[in-house]
């Protein structure tokens, strides 16, 4: 909506912006040139580092157990995502697993042996209300449990999340990956909704994720059989965004592309589609489009994006609102 003509009409204001932004550029350049990957989390089951571009790398860190989830790992993932939600300097997140697999799901033996099994299961399944990180509706309250939080909380980050999948991605691991906005996988990555093997259903937000990605018959078939599919087949079914020989490299390239866009527009786009993709009326969708657009119009980052596209500006974006 903000056209080149509009920007030219506001030439005087633009010149004052240029002077101010030049000062910002100098500060940003000095900060970025000195920036190295900085440790963000000390959780033993998850490592986090953020570089000078605002790209955050999160790694599941239990490679000796193929990143399977014990109770501490559930806690550490949920704690990590919750802490990232408040960091507005983050522009994109790359989520991966150390070692030979992304994540092989629940570590049933650890849960059974790590104290009273019933107490541990109750801790995973206890539902608690919490405010959603929804900048466009502060009244949103979500009720979820710890098992669901390690998947669903990724959707509440205003920055896009890219999951990089390799080796195996089973059960709870797949549900964590489905909580990301994008999934890049190797062709031979093995994926499975494996809960049926234990006589269970998937219950970590998959009823939200799958309805956005696949047909209902596909969701039922994969859940009822628990069969293992390749990254290539997962891509054909819609579970995986892209199949790559080197998914980490492609994810990094994609993240850098996202960093070049307005962080406010990226956050609003994520909000828009997640809140309207299913079971929402036309009226609600149109209302949300207008609400999000009004917040973007004439903001610093929106003018910067328009200036970059129309006038070749090279000004930096501010942290998202």
CORWO-V996810 format. One record per residue. RES is the residue in one letter. SS is DSSP state (helix for helix, strand for strand, loop for the rest). PHI is phi in whole degrees, 0 to 359 (none if undefined). PSI is psi in degrees with one decimal (999 if undefined). Layout:
BEGIN
((RES	SS	PHI	PSI) (RES	SS	PHI	PSI))
END
This chain:
BEGIN
((X	loop	none	-31.8) (X	loop	277	108.8) (X	loop	265	171.9) (X	helix	298	-38.0) (X	helix	300	-41.3) (X	helix	299	-43.6) (X	helix	295	-39.5) (X	helix	292	-35.9) (X	helix	296	-29.6) (X	loop	264	32.3) (X	helix	305	-43.7) (X	helix	300	-45.9) (X	helix	296	-38.0) (X	helix	298	-40.9) (X	helix	297	-38.0) (X	helix	293	-35.8) (X	helix	296	-40.1) (X	helix	300	-45.9) (X	helix	300	-44.2) (X	helix	293	-41.6) (X	helix	291	-31.5) (X	helix	299	-37.7) (X	helix	295	-39.3) (X	helix	295	-41.1) (X	helix	303	-44.5) (X	helix	300	-43.4) (X	helix	295	-43.3) (X	helix	295	-42.1) (X	helix	298	-42.3) (X	helix	295	-39.5) (X	helix	292	-45.4) (X	helix	292	-36.5) (X	helix	293	-27.9) (X	helix	269	-9.2) (X	loop	283	139.3) (X	loop	231	169.3) (X	loop	301	126.9) (X	strand	246	128.2) (X	strand	297	134.9) (X	strand	246	-29.2) (X	strand	230	143.9) (X	loop	252	8.8) (X	loop	298	133.5) (X	loop	290	-24.9) (X	loop	267	-7.5) (X	strand	219	134.8) (X	strand	246	142.8) (X	strand	224	133.8) (X	strand	219	140.3) (X	strand	238	129.8) (X	loop	264	-179.3) (X	loop	293	-15.8) (X	loop	273	-8.0) (X	loop	93	7.2) (X	strand	277	124.8) (X	strand	255	127.8) (X	strand	252	120.3) (X	strand	245	126.1) (X	strand	238	131.4) (X	strand	290	130.9) (X	loop	235	63.8) (X	loop	219	56.0) (X	helix	297	-29.7) (X	helix	293	-16.8) (X	helix	244	22.3) (X	loop	55	33.4) (X	loop	58	26.5) (X	loop	293	155.4) (X	strand	262	115.7) (X	loop	263	-179.7) (X	helix	297	-38.0) (X	helix	297	-37.3) (X	helix	293	-37.5) (X	helix	302	-48.6) (X	helix	300	-45.9) (X	helix	293	-39.2) (X	helix	295	-48.9) (X	helix	299	-41.8) (X	helix	295	-40.2) (X	helix	296	-49.8) (X	helix	297	-40.6) (X	helix	299	-38.5) (X	helix	289	-34.4) (X	helix	291	-28.4) (X	helix	301	-30.0) (X	loop	269	-3.6) (X	loop	266	101.0) (X	loop	278	-2.3) (X	loop	279	-14.3) (X	loop	286	127.7) (X	loop	255	-27.1) (X	strand	199	152.0) (X	strand	237	132.2) (X	strand	249	115.4) (X	strand	255	125.3) (X	strand	214	177.5) (X	strand	237	137.4) (X	loop	285	151.9) (X	loop	86	-146.4) (X	loop	271	-3.3) (X	loop	210	153.0) (X	loop	293	-57.4) (X	strand	187	129.8) (X	loop	263	16.1) (X	loop	95	-158.6) (X	strand	291	133.2) (X	loop	275	87.6) (X	helix	298	-41.0) (X	helix	298	-41.9) (X	helix	294	-39.1) (X	helix	293	-38.1) (X	helix	287	-30.9) (X	helix	259	-8.5) (X	loop	274	37.3) (X	loop	115	-162.1) (X	loop	295	114.0) (X	helix	302	-38.6) (X	helix	294	-37.6) (X	helix	295	-41.7) (X	helix	294	-42.3) (X	helix	295	-42.1) (X	helix	299	-37.6) (X	helix	296	-38.9) (X	helix	292	-34.7) (X	helix	259	-6.6) (X	loop	293	121.1) (X	loop	274	135.7) (X	strand	225	139.7) (X	strand	283	146.7) (X	strand	206	153.0) (X	strand	287	137.8) (X	loop	281	147.7) (X	loop	278	69.3) (X	loop	246	101.5) (X	loop	291	-9.7) (X	loop	254	-1.5) (X	loop	201	90.0) (X	loop	293	-11.1) (X	loop	270	-1.3) (X	loop	293	124.2) (X	strand	242	131.5) (X	strand	244	139.5) (X	strand	246	120.1) (X	strand	211	171.3) (X	loop	245	174.3) (X	helix	299	-40.8) (X	helix	299	-38.0) (X	helix	283	-32.4) (X	helix	298	-35.5) (X	helix	292	-15.0) (X	helix	255	-51.0) (X	helix	287	-27.8) (X	helix	295	-26.4) (X	helix	299	-30.8) (X	helix	289	-19.9) (X	helix	270	-6.0) (X	loop	289	135.4) (X	loop	285	-13.7) (X	loop	269	147.0) (X	strand	293	143.3) (X	strand	243	125.8) (X	strand	247	115.1) (X	strand	270	131.4) (X	strand	254	115.8) (X	strand	249	134.9) (X	loop	209	165.4) (X	loop	66	-105.4) (X	strand	232	144.7) (X	strand	218	87.9) (X	strand	245	148.7) (X	loop	51	-118.5) (X	helix	301	-32.5) (X	helix	297	-42.2) (X	helix	294	-38.5) (X	helix	293	-34.8) (X	helix	298	-45.6) (X	helix	298	-37.6) (X	helix	292	-21.3) (X	loop	288	-17.3) (X	loop	285	164.9) (X	loop	281	-31.0) (X	strand	221	150.9) (X	strand	228	118.4) (X	strand	252	126.1) (X	strand	226	154.1) (X	loop	286	154.9) (X	loop	300	-33.8) (X	loop	263	8.1) (X	loop	300	139.7) (X	strand	257	125.5) (X	strand	236	144.7) (X	strand	201	138.4) (X	loop	273	91.0) (X	loop	262	2.0) (X	helix	300	-30.2) (X	helix	301	-24.6) (X	helix	300	-29.0) (X	helix	257	12.8) (X	loop	73	27.2) (X	loop	238	172.3) (X	loop	251	155.7) (X	loop	291	130.6) (X	loop	221	33.7) (X	loop	245	38.6) (X	loop	97	3.1) (X	helix	294	-25.0) (X	helix	293	-22.3) (X	helix	276	-44.9) (X	helix	291	-49.8) (X	helix	295	-34.2) (X	helix	292	-17.8) (X	helix	271	-13.6) (X	helix	244	-37.2) (X	loop	226	165.9) (X	loop	292	157.0) (X	helix	296	-34.4) (X	helix	292	-34.6) (X	helix	293	-43.0) (X	helix	300	-43.6) (X	helix	295	-44.7) (X	helix	297	-45.5) (X	helix	293	-35.1) (X	helix	286	-43.3) (X	helix	288	-34.5) (X	helix	268	-30.5) (X	loop	66	18.9) (X	loop	292	151.4) (X	loop	270	129.3) (X	strand	240	159.1) (X	strand	275	166.8) (X	helix	301	-36.9) (X	helix	297	-46.5) (X	helix	292	-37.8) (X	helix	299	-36.7) (X	helix	294	-41.0) (X	helix	294	-34.5) (X	helix	281	-19.3) (X	loop	104	0.7) (X	loop	286	-29.9) (X	loop	245	138.3) (X	loop	286	-44.2) (X	strand	209	142.2) (X	strand	256	129.5) (X	loop	220	147.5) (X	loop	293	-33.9) (X	loop	231	80.5) (X	helix	297	-30.7) (X	helix	295	-44.3) (X	helix	299	-45.5) (X	helix	293	-35.0) (X	helix	294	-39.2) (X	helix	296	-42.3) (X	helix	298	-43.3) (X	helix	295	-42.3) (X	helix	299	-41.3) (X	helix	295	-34.3) (X	helix	294	-40.9) (X	helix	294	-34.1) (X	helix	297	-25.4) (X	loop	281	-4.5) (X	loop	258	161.9) (X	loop	298	125.7) (X	helix	296	-28.6) (X	helix	291	-42.2) (X	helix	294	-38.8) (X	helix	298	-46.4) (X	helix	297	-41.3) (X	helix	293	-38.1) (X	helix	296	-41.4) (X	helix	297	-45.6) (X	helix	299	-44.7) (X	helix	303	-51.8) (X	helix	284	-35.8) (X	helix	293	-29.5) (X	helix	266	-6.8) (X	helix	233	-5.3) (X	loop	295	-35.2) (X	loop	226	148.7) (X	loop	53	39.6) (X	loop	231	138.0) (X	loop	288	162.0) (X	helix	301	-42.5) (X	helix	299	-44.4) (X	helix	296	-40.6) (X	helix	297	-46.7) (X	helix	295	-38.2) (X	helix	296	-42.9) (X	helix	293	-39.8) (X	helix	306	-47.5) (X	helix	294	-41.0) (X	helix	297	-46.2) (X	helix	293	-40.3) (X	helix	295	-40.1) (X	helix	299	-34.4) (X	helix	290	-27.6) (X	helix	276	-38.3) (X	loop	303	130.1) (X	loop	65	11.4) (X	loop	285	165.3) (X	helix	304	-50.4) (X	helix	292	-32.0) (X	helix	291	-43.3) (X	helix	296	-38.4) (X	helix	296	-43.9) (X	helix	298	-43.1) (X	helix	295	-40.5) (X	helix	296	-38.5) (X	helix	298	-43.7) (X	helix	285	-42.3) (X	helix	270	-34.3) (X	helix	240	0.9) (X	loop	74	21.4) (X	loop	299	154.6) (X	loop	235	39.0) (X	loop	278	149.2) (X	loop	281	152.9) (X	loop	280	152.8) (X	loop	273	165.0) (X	loop	303	146.7) (X	loop	298	158.9) (X	loop	296	999))
END
